[in-house]
Amino acid sequence: SSATDVVRTFLTALADRDADLAISLVAEDLVYQNVSLPTIRGKRRFAKGAHDFYRRGLGFDVRIHRITQDGDTVMTERTDALSFRRYYSQFWVCGVFEVHDGVITLWRDYFDWKDVFVASVRGLLAAAVPSLRATLPD
């Protein structure tokens, strides 16, 4: 499958809470960066984080707006959503993935902290007033 297919399958697996499938799509020497946050290195650390995320009852969803591939590099423009019980927030993310031999070796996301902050405040308010809850774009 193409690098784009690998990335789509990976993000869908995360949204479907299928940690095992997502983990199977990353390399042993994965580098996962949310720019400005600490880097996660290695499949084992990523797997622990993914399993902990779902065990704590956290949720993830995604809408890919644009996806493009140049060689082994896939770029996404997307909206990510994070949830926990009645809390739900969504924000814009640009992601860069490098795929080699059918697995992701690099996952680097860029986002605007102001956008994340506003989404978080809205998510907290919407936990009390559900009509304020954001919905993922089509």
C-alpha positions in Angstrom: 0.0 0.0 0.0 1.1 3.6 -0.5 2.5 5.8 2.2 -0.8 7.8 2.1 -2.8 4.6 2.8 -0.5 3.7 5.8 -1.1 7.2 7.3 -4.9 7.1 6.7 -5.1 3.6 8.2 -3.0 4.7 11.2 -5.1 7.8 12.0 -8.3 5.8 11.5 -7.0 3.1 13.9 -6.3 5.8 16.5 -9.9 7.2 16.1 -11.3 3.7 16.3 -9.4 3.0 19.5 -7.5 0.2 17.8 -4.2 0.8 19.5 -2.8 -2.6 18.3 -3.4 -1.7 14.7 -1.9 1.8 15.1 1.1 0.3 16.9 1.7 -2.2 14.1 2.0 0.6 11.7 5.0 2.3 13.4 8.6 1.5 13.2 10.7 0.2 16.1 12.7 3.5 15.9 9.6 5.8 15.6 10.1 9.5 16.3 6.9 11.1 17.3 6.9 14.9 17.8 4.2 17.3 18.8 6.3 20.3 18.1 7.1 22.2 21.3 6.4 19.1 23.4 8.8 16.3 24.4 9.6 13.9 21.6 8.5 10.2 22.0 11.1 7.8 20.6 10.6 4.2 19.9 7.7 1.9 19.3 7.7 0.6 22.9 7.2 4.1 24.3 4.6 5.0 21.7 2.7 1.7 22.5 2.7 2.4 26.2 1.4 5.9 25.6 -1.3 4.7 23.2 -2.5 2.0 25.6 -2.5 4.5 28.6 -4.4 7.0 26.5 -7.3 4.6 25.9 -7.1 3.0 29.4 -7.7 6.4 30.9 -10.9 6.8 28.9 -9.6 9.4 26.6 -10.8 9.6 23.0 -9.4 10.8 19.7 -11.1 11.6 16.4 -9.8 13.1 13.2 -11.0 14.7 10.0 -8.4 14.8 7.2 -9.0 17.9 5.1 -6.0 17.5 2.8 -3.4 14.8 2.4 -0.5 14.7 -0.1 2.5 12.5 -0.7 5.9 13.2 -2.0 8.0 10.1 -2.1 8.1 8.6 1.4 6.7 11.8 3.0 3.0 12.3 3.7 1.6 15.7 4.8 -1.9 16.1 6.3 -4.0 19.1 7.2 -6.6 18.0 9.6 -8.9 18.6 12.5 -8.1 16.5 15.6 -10.6 16.0 18.5 -9.8 15.0 22.0 -12.4 13.9 24.5 -12.9 12.7 28.0 -16.3 11.9 29.4 -18.4 15.1 28.6 -15.3 17.1 27.6 -14.6 17.4 23.9 -12.3 19.8 22.0 -11.1 20.0 18.5 -8.3 22.0 16.8 -6.4 22.3 13.5 -3.2 20.2 13.0 -0.7 19.9 10.2 1.2 16.6 10.3 4.2 15.3 8.5 4.8 11.5 8.3 7.7 9.6 6.9 6.8 6.0 5.8 9.5 3.4 5.0 8.8 -0.2 4.2 5.1 0.2 5.1 5.6 1.6 8.6 5.7 5.2 10.0 9.3 6.2 11.0 8.4 9.9 11.8 5.2 11.5 12.9 5.6 15.3 13.5 2.5 17.4 14.3 2.3 21.2 14.3 -0.5 23.2 15.9 -1.3 26.6 17.2 -1.3 26.8 21.1 -3.8 29.6 21.0 -6.2 27.4 18.9 -5.7 24.5 21.4 -6.4 26.9 24.3 -9.6 28.3 22.8 -10.7 24.7 21.9 -10.0 23.6 25.5 -12.0 26.5 27.0 -14.9 25.7 24.6 -14.7 22.0 25.6 -14.8 22.9 29.3 -17.8 25.2 28.8 -19.6 22.6 26.6 -19.2 20.0 29.3 -21.6 22.2 31.3 -23.6 23.6 28.4 -23.8 20.8 25.7 -25.2 23.2 23.0 -21.7 24.8 22.9 -20.1 21.5 21.9 -18.1 21.7 18.6 -18.6 19.1 15.9 -16.0 17.8 13.5 -16.4 19.3 10.0 -17.4 16.9 7.2 
